[in-house]
Amino acid sequence: MAKVSVILPIYNTSQYLHEALDSVTKQTLKDIEIICINDGSKDNSLNILKEYSEKDDRIIIIDKKNTGYGHSMNTGIDTATGEYLGILETDDFLSLNMFEDLYSIAAENDLDTIKADFYRFTRDNEKNMNLKYIKIDRGLDYYNKICVPSLDALYIQNTRINTWTGLYRLSFLRENNIRHNETPGASFQDNGFFWQVHIYSKRLMQVNKPYYYCRRDNPNSSTSDKNKVWAMSREYDFIRDILMRDKVIWNRNKNIYWLNKYWNYNFIINMIAQEYKYDFFMRMSREFNRALVLDEISKDVFSDIEWSNILIMINNPENYFKENINNNNEIITLKKENIELKKQITNKQNENNRLQRQIKIQNDNFQEEIDNLKLQFTKEHKNLMNQLYIIKNQLNNKEKTNT
């Protein structure tokens, strides 16, 4: 049994795949199995996987038709044999000591789950990396202590939703039948997995150190697709169904469920194409109205501004949409234009710096040539002066002899 099984779900990520595979095959923890799920990629991903597998017998390739992220992840979980399970999205990469450090802490503390901080990154045209440190703890300081999120709904409220910054005990996942929602494509299926992990974990630890590098400049990622209108709605229906299997779990977590849903719905409505915003917003209004009627939602978990917005959204959705969503779209457009201009300015500055470096190198080379010519001239001048001195002495001696 390997200490860690790593699942890599792959769909058309060949341009990033070398970096991802290098970061996992070069882990300082050698006792790992690397499960690569090729989800019907149409690019060169499968050939790259085969190239790496020929050199590393820890790599397992599962090549299948395209069935989506959720099915790929569940296939990986079914295949895994390790003690713990890790996840690497193949447009991201890992610190080389990630699994060694996290496995050591997890094993020492008998953890169901361990999570760590991470970096978000982009690269500019010259491949320079821009990093942003992201804390997974939103402020209640759950770091470096054993938590019981299955009994503490505030934990879910105060931690960031992601699934790839840590490790999960494989037996824990299987005992609780923790699975991904098998909806088409890559459409926020990590949300459901995250919720299941946290409502069932009895021993979880967060580590305040970043190991995972999450790419934010992949135009094909799920957070960049403006047409994935209802994916988040389907995912939160999936989460609700799981929570409601047990009344105790549902009553403990329902307020946090609606808080997270509110945050994620607002994220989606800012992301999707304009032609879908109205229909999506009206569904959002109806869902929150129903939650209020059924007493599933409490103002206690929302800020005053959030709660005020929810009440207006429920009671006067048309006006709210006109004043907030449409206006927001213009603001978002201006912000995007501003970001694009900043990128152009940065690229121009980088190009200018590159040219300045070239000019400096050329000037340094010219100066070196000038210095060499000066040195050569000085030497030649000195030789000529010596020769002149010798000739003058010879002349003086001749004159003396003649007299």
WOMOHU-V656009 format. One record per helix or strand of 2 or more residues. SS is the DSSP state (alpha for helix, beta for strand). FROM is the first residue (numbers start at 1). LEN is the number of residues. Records with the same first field share a line. If there is no record, write none. Layout:
SS: FROM-LEN, FROM-LEN
This chain:
beta: 4-7, 32-8, 59-6, 84-4, 93-2, 113-11, 129-6, 167-3, 204-12
alpha: 14-12, 45-9, 69-11, 98-12, 149-3, 153-5, 170-6, 190-11, 222-3, 231-13, 247-25, 274-20, 299-3, 304-12, 317-86
